[in-house]
Structure formats: C-alpha cells, structure tokens
Amino acid sequence: MKLKYNIDDKLPVGQALIYALQWFILSVAVISTSVFVAQGSPADRLFFAQKLFAVIGITGVVQVLWGHRMPLVVGPASVLLVGVLSSLSAGAPVGAIYTSIAIGGALILLLSFGGMMNKVRKLFTPRIVVVILMLIAFTLAPVIKNLIFPERATAQEHIFGLIFTLVGCVGMVILNRTLTGVAKSLVVPIALIIGSAAYYALFPMKEGVESAGAFAGQFFNDFSFDWGLLVAFVICYIALLINDIGSIESLGVMLEAENMGGRLKRGVRITGAMNIVAGSMGVLGPVNYSMSPGVIASTGCASRWALLPATLLLVACSLFPDVIFILTSIPNQVIGVILLFLMGTQLSAGLEMASSTKSISSFSGALTISLPIMVALLFQLMPRGIVPSVIEPLVGNGFAMGVITVLVMEHLINRSKE
C-alpha cells in the first residue's frame, strides 16, 4: 500500500492536527457507543464517561509512545461490554463485575511475559490478516445497524437515519475521491459536523446534567469477589486477547512494521495493565481496535505521531464534564454512518492486501477467507441463552469465533503442502 507518511514519520504541525482530528473523532465514536453501560443517576453516568475517556486516552498515549508504537485506535472492549451487560442482567453486584475486570487485566499482563507472544504471532499468515481486516467490518454491522436505527427511536429518527446513510455515504465517497493530500482527513470531520447540525436542526438536544465526579471518587471502592463471575470474565479476556493480538498483528503486517515480536509483547502488556486500572476505576477495560487500517487506507497517513494529539485531547476532555456531555451527545445515527463508511474503507484495505499478497490463488484459499466470515456473522447474530452463560462471552463474540475458525482453516484443514 502506498502511504504518504509511514509509522515513525514526523508531520508538520498543521497536518498533524488535521490528521489527529480524524483520529479523535473516531475515538470519540467508539467510546460513545459504550457509555450507556454506566449505572446510577445521570450525574453518575456522566462521571463514568469522564473516567472512560481518561482511561482510553492514557492507554492510547502509552501505546503510541512505549507500547506497540503504531497508529491503532484504542477503545472500550466490546467483549467486556457484553460481559458487563450479561452480568448486570443476571443480578451480579457492580463491585464484583469490575473486580473481575481488574483480575482479568492482571491475567493478560502475566501472559505477555515469556515466549508465548512470539509463538502466537507465527500463526498470523497474510491470509489470516486479510480475514481479520474483513472480520472487524462484518462483525460491526449489528452495532452500526443499532446506531443508525436505534430501537427506541421515533419513526422520524429512523427516516433521518436512512436518508443520512444514503446521502452521507455517497458524499464521503465523493469527498474521499476528490480531496487530495492532507485534505482527505477532513472527510470524517465534515460528515460529523454536517450530520450533527442536520440532526439537531430537526430534533431537540438532551438536557445537560452535572457530573458526580470528585477527586476522591476517581477509583472504585466497592470491590467484591465472585468465583462464578470471575470465570465468565476469564472467558471474556480470552476473546479480548484474540482481539488485541489480531489488531496489532494485522496492522503490523499491513504496514510491514519492524520488530513485530517486541511490538506485540509491549502492546498486549499495556492492554493488560490498563485493564487493571480500568477495573480499579469502575469502567470498561481498553483494547486495540482493528478499524485503524480503514482510516490509514483512506488518508494515506500511517504516522503514529498523528494519533498522539488525539489521545492527549481525550485525556484533556475528561477533565471537563460539559465537554464530555457534548461529545457523548453526538447523534447515534451520525456515528453509525461514519463507522459504515470507515468499515467500507477497511474492507477495501483487506481486498487490496488479498490481491497484493496473492492470498486467493485457489478455491481452498478463497474458502479459508470466506467461511470464517460467515461463521463470524452467524455467531454474532446468534440469540442469547443458547450456550452456557459462562462461555457465552466467547461464543457470542463473532470476531473471536471468526479468528478461531480461520486459524483452524489455515493451519489444519486447508494447510499448505509446502
């Protein structure tokens, strides 16, 4: 893939800020889709969002400077979101939930030491990386659908979502084709501003609330231990580890990054450590997202230094409740359409890599790519309650099941004879 800026390239200040704005908006989008899991009063939920912004922002800063040192978006782990929602619906204490998240982070941290990471990364062939790039787009489809067409929305809001999807996607494709250089990074901000302005011209904005935040309340103080809950979250963390390794490896292969063994170890290590911090603060733990290749493919900028200002801005925003309230008030429909466009560019990056690496040279090679995607879609849409609750966080995670399937297909069933 031809890039204007590579991983370690320094950028002019003006261009860095423009590219950073796109990364910031994408980060806000992935965080905003998870804040609804907060419990308590509106003030408590706003404080939860503040802490979540701080944890994600700090994780991003550390990853860019000392972790995997690549332009990877960090966000709340969706598999933990599923685990928390399932636990709450089962009546589990909030304290036990976030205690389990902190312990799960400690397990990930311990696994990052030793030689396991080097053995794991050898499994990720170019064909598997192609599948991972595609999986994240397909498995986000239900999330995107729920953002554009929320269950509790009115008929008028659904009509707006439909119209904005058609107009917004076409508009972003045209802009991405016509704009050149650094201007390409303005596609997402333009869509965000126009979409939000159009939405709030038609529908009222929710009323503001005060934050329940206080210096003494930064860390969670209601820890409790539940063996059954811990086992369930260990399963969640197996899926989280698969997600994290897949995200780091797929971008590393795509960008032909050096010293991937060291990058993977450091990246997973920081993910584990920051999940301990997240559990201690009573918020969802972070994970590296696989949607970054789509942004890089659309802008041509793979410099990690473009991501650094965006992560610092997340941390700064967490100090101002009014700013967090505004950021979390971005209409779901607008976020959904932007994610739809970015996942389209992500699929394009996967298809381009499949062509450049000659990953599809036979029917069996094509099946190794197509079947895991279908399996992922099936498990992503599988009704809840079919499998035992202790393994549901793993089996119900389409991305994790797709990665497991492609590993089996590539290395066992359709293994090359060479």
DRENDO-232196 format. One line per 8 residues: number of its first residue (from 1); for each residue z, x, y of C-alpha. Coordinates in nm, 3 decimals. Example, Ala and Ser with C-alpha at 12.3 -4.5 7.8 and 13.67 -1.06 7.14 Angstrom:
2
1	0.780,1.230,-0.450 | 0.714,1.367,-0.106
//
This chain:
418
1	0.000,0.000,0.000 | -0.097,0.134,0.342 | 0.202,0.146,0.577 | 0.232,0.222,0.945 | 0.586,0.354,0.903 | 0.744,0.489,0.584 | 1.109,0.477,0.473 | 1.251,0.760,0.686
9	1.012,0.740,0.983 | 1.181,0.713,1.322 | 1.043,0.444,1.552 | 1.000,0.423,1.929 | 1.291,0.223,2.074 | 1.079,-0.072,2.181 | 0.906,-0.107,1.845 | 1.233,-0.059,1.657
17	1.388,-0.350,1.845 | 1.092,-0.578,1.779 | 1.087,-0.499,1.408 | 1.466,-0.533,1.399 | 1.440,-0.883,1.545 | 1.240,-0.997,1.241 | 1.493,-0.842,1.001 | 1.776,-1.005,1.198
25	1.619,-1.350,1.178 | 1.562,-1.312,0.804 | 1.924,-1.201,0.757 | 2.050,-1.499,0.956 | 1.835,-1.725,0.738 | 1.980,-1.600,0.409 | 2.337,-1.613,0.543 | 2.299,-1.958,0.697
33	2.190,-2.110,0.366 | 2.529,-2.017,0.213 | 2.789,-2.110,0.476 | 2.810,-2.469,0.351 | 3.030,-2.347,0.063 | 3.320,-2.295,0.307 | 3.623,-2.519,0.263 | 3.865,-2.670,0.516
41	3.823,-2.802,0.869 | 3.518,-2.737,1.090 | 3.718,-2.457,1.254 | 3.791,-2.301,0.914 | 3.425,-2.322,0.817 | 3.318,-2.154,1.139 | 3.567,-1.873,1.076 | 3.428,-1.841,0.722
49	3.081,-1.794,0.875 | 3.216,-1.527,1.110 | 3.365,-1.330,0.821 | 3.049,-1.370,0.614 | 2.833,-1.235,0.899 | 3.070,-0.937,0.934 | 3.069,-0.854,0.561 | 2.690,-0.882,0.529
57	2.632,-0.682,0.847 | 2.868,-0.400,0.747 | 2.717,-0.388,0.398 | 2.369,-0.356,0.550 | 2.477,-0.073,0.781 | 2.639,0.122,0.496 | 2.342,0.067,0.263 | 2.087,0.184,0.521
65	2.284,0.495,0.621 | 2.456,0.606,0.299 | 2.359,0.370,0.013 | 2.008,0.319,-0.121 | 1.876,0.408,0.227 | 1.586,0.163,0.208 | 1.484,-0.142,0.415 | 1.645,-0.403,0.189
73	1.787,-0.727,0.327 | 2.146,-0.790,0.222 | 2.275,-1.144,0.182 | 2.535,-1.356,0.004 | 2.468,-1.355,-0.371 | 2.320,-1.688,-0.475 | 2.464,-1.648,-0.825 | 2.813,-1.629,-0.673
81	2.732,-1.937,-0.467 | 2.656,-2.121,-0.792 | 2.976,-1.988,-0.945 | 3.190,-2.096,-0.650 | 3.037,-2.444,-0.637 | 3.083,-2.490,-1.012 | 3.444,-2.370,-0.991 | 3.525,-2.598,-0.698
89	3.373,-2.899,-0.875 | 3.595,-2.816,-1.176 | 3.903,-2.818,-0.950 | 3.968,-2.442,-0.956 | 4.202,-2.307,-0.684 | 4.023,-2.136,-0.396 | 4.258,-1.838,-0.428 | 4.166,-1.783,-0.793
97	3.794,-1.804,-0.708 | 3.799,-1.525,-0.450 | 4.038,-1.316,-0.658 | 3.775,-1.330,-0.935 | 3.507,-1.223,-0.687 | 3.713,-0.919,-0.585 | 3.772,-0.822,-0.952 | 3.402,-0.869,-1.029
105	3.316,-0.632,-0.746 | 3.554,-0.374,-0.893 | 3.375,-0.401,-1.230 | 3.036,-0.341,-1.064 | 3.182,-0.040,-0.881 | 3.311,0.110,-1.208 | 2.976,0.057,-1.383 | 2.797,0.251,-1.108
113	2.966,0.573,-1.219 | 2.838,0.773,-1.516 | 2.488,0.783,-1.657 | 2.426,0.413,-1.709 | 2.218,0.368,-1.394 | 1.971,0.640,-1.495 | 1.922,0.477,-1.833 | 1.874,0.134,-1.677
121	1.613,0.243,-1.423 | 1.389,0.382,-1.700 | 1.337,0.024,-1.817 | 1.164,-0.077,-1.493 | 0.793,-0.012,-1.551 | 0.533,-0.106,-1.286 | 0.456,-0.430,-1.476 | 0.823,-0.530,-1.470
129	0.841,-0.454,-1.098 | 0.539,-0.680,-1.039 | 0.719,-0.962,-1.222 | 1.037,-0.908,-1.018 | 0.841,-0.930,-0.692 | 0.696,-1.261,-0.809 | 1.017,-1.397,-0.959 | 1.210,-1.396,-0.634
137	0.937,-1.606,-0.471 | 0.916,-1.860,-0.752 | 1.292,-1.891,-0.806 | 1.348,-1.952,-0.435 | 1.118,-2.256,-0.449 | 1.402,-2.508,-0.515 | 1.605,-2.357,-0.229 | 1.306,-2.380,0.005
145	1.243,-2.740,-0.102 | 1.604,-2.835,-0.029 | 1.585,-2.668,0.312 | 1.263,-2.840,0.418 | 1.358,-3.174,0.262 | 1.742,-3.194,0.271 | 1.894,-3.468,0.053 | 2.093,-3.630,0.336
153	1.818,-3.606,0.596 | 1.659,-3.912,0.752 | 1.300,-4.019,0.687 | 1.207,-3.888,1.034 | 1.351,-3.545,0.949 | 1.153,-3.537,0.624 | 0.837,-3.620,0.816 | 0.915,-3.338,1.060
161	0.968,-3.101,0.766 | 0.632,-3.196,0.616 | 0.440,-3.163,0.943 | 0.608,-2.836,1.039 | 0.537,-2.695,0.692 | 0.166,-2.766,0.728 | 0.136,-2.657,1.090 | 0.387,-2.371,1.072
169	0.244,-2.204,0.761 | -0.112,-2.222,0.888 | -0.001,-2.096,1.229 | 0.190,-1.800,1.081 | -0.106,-1.704,0.862 | -0.337,-1.711,1.167 | -0.093,-1.505,1.374 | -0.042,-1.256,1.091
177	-0.420,-1.215,1.065 | -0.492,-1.186,1.437 | -0.194,-0.986,1.565 | -0.207,-0.611,1.511 | 0.042,-0.326,1.503 | 0.399,-0.399,1.605 | 0.296,-0.745,1.727 | 0.279,-0.857,1.364
185	0.659,-0.853,1.355 | 0.662,-1.130,1.617 | 0.524,-1.388,1.371 | 0.864,-1.496,1.238 | 1.046,-1.499,1.578 | 0.766,-1.710,1.728 | 0.788,-1.959,1.442 | 1.167,-1.971,1.473
193	1.164,-2.038,1.848 | 0.883,-2.296,1.841 | 1.022,-2.470,1.533 | 1.379,-2.491,1.665 | 1.262,-2.612,2.006 | 1.045,-2.882,1.844 | 1.328,-2.994,1.614 | 1.591,-3.026,1.886
201	1.344,-3.200,2.115 | 1.339,-3.478,1.854 | 1.688,-3.467,1.700 | 2.036,-3.415,1.851 | 2.222,-3.088,1.805 | 2.559,-3.099,1.626 | 2.871,-3.079,1.841 | 3.039,-2.742,1.892
209	3.373,-2.652,1.733 | 3.641,-2.391,1.792 | 3.690,-2.114,1.536 | 4.012,-2.088,1.336 | 3.981,-1.710,1.348 | 4.270,-1.482,1.428 | 4.326,-1.110,1.376 | 4.600,-1.175,1.121
217	4.373,-1.405,0.922 | 4.087,-1.166,0.854 | 4.191,-1.109,0.495 | 4.253,-1.372,0.233 | 4.622,-1.405,0.140 | 4.618,-1.671,-0.132 | 4.538,-1.458,-0.435 | 4.594,-1.600,-0.782
225	4.471,-1.509,-1.129 | 4.292,-1.732,-1.381 | 4.155,-1.580,-1.705 | 3.902,-1.856,-1.770 | 3.769,-1.836,-1.416 | 3.751,-1.457,-1.434 | 3.537,-1.470,-1.750 | 3.298,-1.711,-1.576
233	3.264,-1.479,-1.278 | 3.210,-1.176,-1.503 | 2.902,-1.362,-1.628 | 2.804,-1.420,-1.264 | 2.834,-1.048,-1.199 | 2.607,-0.963,-1.492 | 2.338,-1.169,-1.318 | 2.431,-1.013,-0.981
241	2.392,-0.663,-1.128 | 2.049,-0.755,-1.266 | 1.951,-0.890,-0.923 | 2.077,-0.579,-0.743 | 1.909,-0.329,-0.975 | 1.586,-0.529,-0.974 | 1.576,-0.545,-0.594 | 1.638,-0.173,-0.544
249	1.401,-0.063,-0.820 | 1.117,-0.296,-0.722 | 1.114,-0.181,-0.359 | 1.156,0.183,-0.462 | 0.855,0.168,-0.692 | 0.651,-0.021,-0.435 | 0.726,0.240,-0.165 | 0.718,0.536,-0.409
257	1.061,0.641,-0.284 | 1.205,0.976,-0.394 | 1.533,1.027,-0.584 | 1.549,0.668,-0.706 | 1.826,0.757,-0.952 | 2.058,0.853,-0.667 | 1.949,0.560,-0.451 | 2.021,0.316,-0.733
265	2.367,0.457,-0.803 | 2.471,0.455,-0.439 | 2.324,0.111,-0.375 | 2.499,-0.054,-0.670 | 2.822,0.133,-0.588 | 2.828,-0.004,-0.234 | 2.743,-0.353,-0.359 | 3.049,-0.336,-0.587
273	3.279,-0.200,-0.317 | 3.172,-0.461,-0.062 | 3.220,-0.741,-0.315 | 3.582,-0.627,-0.339 | 3.605,-0.653,0.041 | 3.433,-0.993,0.040 | 3.669,-1.134,-0.223 | 3.966,-0.998,-0.027
281	3.840,-1.178,0.285 | 3.769,-1.503,0.101 | 3.389,-1.506,0.134 | 3.087,-1.468,-0.095 | 3.003,-1.115,-0.209 | 2.679,-0.945,-0.095 | 2.376,-0.838,-0.296 | 2.045,-0.670,-0.211
289	1.767,-0.930,-0.179 | 1.419,-0.887,-0.325 | 1.235,-1.055,-0.038 | 1.201,-0.736,0.168 | 0.859,-0.639,0.017 | 0.713,-0.954,0.169 | 0.826,-0.855,0.518 | 0.704,-0.499,0.472
297	0.367,-0.618,0.341 | 0.317,-0.845,0.642 | 0.422,-0.592,0.911 | 0.332,-0.256,0.757 | 0.672,-0.118,0.857 | 0.898,0.016,0.579 | 1.128,0.222,0.801 | 1.497,0.174,0.723
305	1.573,0.252,1.087 | 1.419,-0.082,1.186 | 1.683,-0.259,0.975 | 1.981,-0.075,1.123 | 1.986,-0.253,1.465 | 1.959,-0.589,1.286 | 2.265,-0.518,1.068 | 2.465,-0.391,1.365
313	2.375,-0.709,1.552 | 2.509,-0.919,1.262 | 2.844,-0.741,1.293 | 2.847,-0.788,1.671 | 2.766,-1.159,1.640 | 3.060,-1.210,1.403 | 3.296,-1.137,1.695 | 3.168,-1.435,1.896
321	3.225,-1.781,1.742 | 2.989,-1.954,1.985 | 2.705,-1.722,1.884 | 2.774,-1.784,1.515 | 2.775,-2.159,1.580 | 2.431,-2.136,1.743 | 2.290,-1.913,1.469 | 2.413,-2.143,1.193
329	2.263,-2.439,1.381 | 1.904,-2.324,1.324 | 1.738,-2.627,1.159 | 1.713,-2.601,0.781 | 1.351,-2.715,0.799 | 1.260,-2.418,1.021 | 1.438,-2.169,0.794 | 1.268,-2.322,0.490
337	0.917,-2.292,0.634 | 0.977,-1.930,0.739 | 1.100,-1.848,0.389 | 0.796,-2.027,0.244 | 0.563,-1.803,0.446 | 0.756,-1.486,0.360 | 0.754,-1.570,-0.010 | 0.378,-1.614,0.016
345	0.352,-1.259,0.151 | 0.589,-1.148,-0.127 | 0.357,-1.289,-0.392 | 0.066,-1.115,-0.219 | 0.255,-0.784,-0.242 | 0.314,-0.845,-0.615 | -0.051,-0.926,-0.680 | -0.163,-0.622,-0.481
353	0.068,-0.399,-0.686 | -0.056,-0.554,-1.012 | -0.409,-0.457,-0.908 | -0.328,-0.104,-0.786 | -0.119,-0.018,-1.096 | -0.364,-0.189,-1.337 | -0.071,-0.386,-1.479 | -0.307,-0.652,-1.615
361	-0.561,-0.482,-1.838 | -0.536,-0.714,-2.140 | -0.430,-1.066,-2.237 | -0.094,-0.941,-2.369 | -0.030,-0.760,-2.041 | -0.106,-1.078,-1.847 | 0.124,-1.277,-2.076 | 0.404,-1.027,-2.014
369	0.376,-1.121,-1.647 | 0.314,-1.495,-1.673 | 0.563,-1.601,-1.942 | 0.878,-1.464,-1.767 | 0.778,-1.654,-1.453 | 0.751,-1.980,-1.647 | 1.082,-1.911,-1.824 | 1.247,-1.842,-1.487
377	1.119,-2.171,-1.345 | 1.246,-2.360,-1.648 | 1.599,-2.220,-1.630 | 1.604,-2.251,-1.250 | 1.535,-2.626,-1.280 | 1.750,-2.680,-1.591 | 2.004,-2.964,-1.548 | 2.366,-2.854,-1.522
385	2.602,-2.910,-1.813 | 2.359,-2.829,-2.096 | 2.516,-2.493,-2.184 | 2.888,-2.399,-2.188 | 3.022,-2.361,-1.836 | 3.130,-2.001,-1.900 | 2.767,-1.883,-1.941 | 2.602,-2.133,-1.707
393	2.605,-1.894,-1.406 | 2.385,-1.654,-1.605 | 2.165,-1.902,-1.796 | 2.122,-2.118,-1.487 | 2.003,-1.820,-1.279 | 1.624,-1.830,-1.309 | 1.580,-1.483,-1.161 | 1.818,-1.321,-1.410
401	1.665,-1.504,-1.708 | 1.316,-1.408,-1.592 | 1.414,-1.040,-1.567 | 1.570,-1.051,-1.915 | 1.253,-1.214,-2.054 | 1.016,-0.958,-1.900 | 1.234,-0.672,-2.029 | 1.211,-0.815,-2.381
409	0.837,-0.880,-2.350 | 0.757,-0.536,-2.208 | 0.977,-0.318,-2.427 | 0.994,-0.514,-2.754 | 0.740,-0.791,-2.814 | 0.437,-0.654,-2.625 | 0.542,-0.290,-2.629 | 0.256,-0.045,-2.576
417	0.149,0.153,-2.882 | 0.103,0.466,-2.672
//
